[in-house]
Amino acid sequence: MTARDVPATVDVLVVGAGLAGLHTATLLARRGHEVLLVERRPGFTGAIRTTGIFVRKTLDDFPLPPDCLGPPIRRVVLHPPGRGRPVTLDSARDEFRVGDMAPLYLAAARTAADAGVRIALGTRYAGRRDDAFVVTGADGPARVRARFVVGADGARSRVARDLGLDRNRALLVGAEEVFAVPGGVEPPAFHCVLDPSLAPGYLAWVVNDGRHAHVGVAGYAHRFPEGLRGALERFAVSAPGLPGVDRPLDVERRGGPIPVGGLLRRIGGPDGLLVGDAAGAVSPLTAGGLDPCLRLSEHAADVLDDALRTGRPGALARYDGGALRARFRGRLALRHGLAQVRTPAMAAAAFPLLRTPFGQAAARRVLFGDRSFPTPR
Ligand SMILES: Cc1cc2nc3c(=O)[nH]c(=O)nc-3n(C[C@H](O)[C@H](O)[C@H](O)COP(=O)(O)OP(=O)(O)OC[C@H]3O[C@@H](n4cnc5c(N)ncnc54)[C@H](O)[C@@H]3O)c2cc1C
């Protein structure tokens, strides 16, 4: 569908076809509402931003297509700066699987279309004019009237701005390279390098599940000594967890902003609401946003369904980020702590503790814990 073909009136306009937008749109269409989903990218398989690590709770609770998921990962290896003796944590359970994101987005889009969602690709939400929303595609602008708009348009949400809702201020930026690897003798593993000179305020990672390697860094944009790209290049030449793997010349590059200030307080108003990164629904500590975006989308769809059915003014009031945010306090405190680790020496100082039973138990709670995004009551 092009911008010219978009319907003039719908119940809900969803902006952004990441997982949050696709899931919210599908749930609403399944409940009989007319939904238009606009996405500025021309297709689902390009410009992917995420590594795609799904945690166990997400895999347990959401029916992701198994053929779009890599082999289970049970091992996390924590490396100090300088790559001295690492700390290896093995879980007795499958903890993570990396999504093959291009087919996974395509499968989610097919599910949305089957549910009745009308999808306009290559179509950008361009703002609000009078009583309508403007969307623009290759064939020019079109106006859409919608009872509600859903901002699923990522960390720097234009919809949030137009609705006068809260916006993400605390952001990391991340970038990674992805390439196919031959299955090795090592078990699938998630390597984390804690080195603020490479990844200031977060970590550098290698995920090698025996099919693909993801080699990435993330941190506070203004703190990278040689810039994000420079840090990734430096890390890529000595990244751990890739024994015998030659990095091909042609790699897929991914990257983008990651909100880490916790769920925003004002994420809904009379005319619409925010989901996913637009709502700040990302774990401030691990920077994982896939589980939160799916869970918050379910809550958003419930609230919108109720509002559309009952027509009650203020039905969206129970979509309250402030109430849910309270349950992020611990993770926000730990994010604050991680942000203070500014030198390799400070990061190295954490390793003696990580080698103790207490330190390992704490690391396991963060990495293998059952906590996920709070389920809204
Ligand atoms: C490098 C990196 C690695 C990550 N790795 C992981 C991970 O392994 N596991 C994990 O749980 N989380 C990870 N995250 C976070 C996670 O990817 C996000 O939290 C999650 O994908 C957010 O989904 P979303 O649908 O809210 O946003 P997005 O997937 O960003 O989707 C937003 C969509 O909106 C579209 N859009 C934006 N503006 C407009 C507009 N004006 N009009 C139309 N369309 C618009 C965009 O094109 C985009 O498709 C990572 C993030 C980054 C940056």
The ligand as a MOL file (V3000), in Angstrom:
LIG
                    3D

  0  0  0     0  0            999 V3000
M  V30 BEGIN CTAB
M  V30 COUNTS 53 58 0 0 0
M  V30 BEGIN ATOM
M  V30 1 C 22.4510 -2.1220 18.7190 0
M  V30 2 C 21.2550 -2.5500 19.5290 0
M  V30 3 C 21.1840 -3.8560 20.0000 0
M  V30 4 C 20.0950 -4.2570 20.7590 0
M  V30 5 N 20.0370 -5.5510 21.1790 0
M  V30 6 C 18.9890 -5.9720 21.9110 0
M  V30 7 C 18.8930 -7.3300 22.2890 0
M  V30 8 O 19.7140 -8.1490 21.9110 0
M  V30 9 N 17.8340 -7.7220 23.0600 0
M  V30 10 C 16.8880 -6.8420 23.4900 0
M  V30 11 O 15.9650 -7.2400 24.2060 0
M  V30 12 N 16.9340 -5.5400 23.1030 0
M  V30 13 C 17.9520 -5.0980 22.3170 0
M  V30 14 N 17.9950 -3.8010 21.9040 0
M  V30 15 C 16.8450 -2.9560 22.1890 0
M  V30 16 C 15.6750 -3.4050 21.2990 0
M  V30 17 O 16.1370 -3.6540 20.0030 0
M  V30 18 C 14.5710 -2.3490 21.2200 0
M  V30 19 O 14.2100 -2.0180 22.5460 0
M  V30 20 C 13.3560 -2.8580 20.4690 0
M  V30 21 O 13.7140 -3.3400 19.2080 0
M  V30 22 C 12.3630 -1.7130 20.3470 0
M  V30 23 O 11.3410 -2.0390 19.4450 0
M  V30 24 P 10.3710 -0.8820 18.9540 0
M  V30 25 O 9.3660 -1.5590 18.0900 0
M  V30 26 O 9.9080 -0.0570 20.0840 0
M  V30 27 O 11.3130 0.0960 18.1150 0
M  V30 28 P 12.0410 -0.1050 16.7220 0
M  V30 29 O 12.3360 -1.5180 16.4580 0
M  V30 30 O 13.1330 0.9030 16.7100 0
M  V30 31 O 10.9420 0.3180 15.6640 0
M  V30 32 C 10.5780 1.6550 15.4480 0
M  V30 33 C 10.1270 1.7420 14.0120 0
M  V30 34 O 9.5340 3.0100 13.8000 0
M  V30 35 C 9.8950 3.4430 12.5130 0
M  V30 36 N 9.7110 4.8880 12.4840 0
M  V30 37 C 10.3710 5.8250 13.2140 0
M  V30 38 N 9.8890 7.0560 12.9380 0
M  V30 39 C 8.8960 6.8840 12.0220 0
M  V30 40 C 8.0310 7.7870 11.3470 0
M  V30 41 N 8.0720 9.1240 11.5610 0
M  V30 42 N 7.1390 7.2840 10.4660 0
M  V30 43 C 7.0720 5.9310 10.2280 0
M  V30 44 N 7.8880 5.0380 10.8320 0
M  V30 45 C 8.7780 5.4970 11.7390 0
M  V30 46 C 11.3430 2.9930 12.3680 0
M  V30 47 O 11.7420 2.9250 11.0220 0
M  V30 48 C 11.3100 1.6350 13.0330 0
M  V30 49 O 11.0520 0.5900 12.1270 0
M  V30 50 C 19.0590 -3.3500 21.0920 0
M  V30 51 C 19.1110 -2.0470 20.6170 0
M  V30 52 C 20.2090 -1.6550 19.8210 0
M  V30 53 C 20.2390 -0.2490 19.2990 0
M  V30 END ATOM
M  V30 BEGIN BOND
M  V30 1 1 1 2
M  V30 2 1 2 3
M  V30 3 2 2 52
M  V30 4 2 3 4
M  V30 5 1 4 5
M  V30 6 1 4 50
M  V30 7 2 5 6
M  V30 8 1 6 7
M  V30 9 1 6 13
M  V30 10 2 7 8
M  V30 11 1 7 9
M  V30 12 1 9 10
M  V30 13 2 10 11
M  V30 14 1 10 12
M  V30 15 2 12 13
M  V30 16 1 13 14
M  V30 17 1 14 15
M  V30 18 1 14 50
M  V30 19 1 15 16
M  V30 20 1 16 17
M  V30 21 1 16 18
M  V30 22 1 18 19
M  V30 23 1 18 20
M  V30 24 1 20 21
M  V30 25 1 20 22
M  V30 26 1 22 23
M  V30 27 1 23 24
M  V30 28 2 24 25
M  V30 29 1 24 26
M  V30 30 1 24 27
M  V30 31 1 27 28
M  V30 32 2 28 29
M  V30 33 1 28 30
M  V30 34 1 28 31
M  V30 35 1 31 32
M  V30 36 1 32 33
M  V30 37 1 33 34
M  V30 38 1 33 48
M  V30 39 1 34 35
M  V30 40 1 35 36
M  V30 41 1 35 46
M  V30 42 1 36 37
M  V30 43 1 36 45
M  V30 44 2 37 38
M  V30 45 1 38 39
M  V30 46 1 39 40
M  V30 47 2 39 45
M  V30 48 1 40 41
M  V30 49 2 40 42
M  V30 50 1 42 43
M  V30 51 2 43 44
M  V30 52 1 44 45
M  V30 53 1 46 47
M  V30 54 1 46 48
M  V30 55 1 48 49
M  V30 56 2 50 51
M  V30 57 1 51 52
M  V30 58 1 52 53
M  V30 END BOND
M  V30 END CTAB
M  END
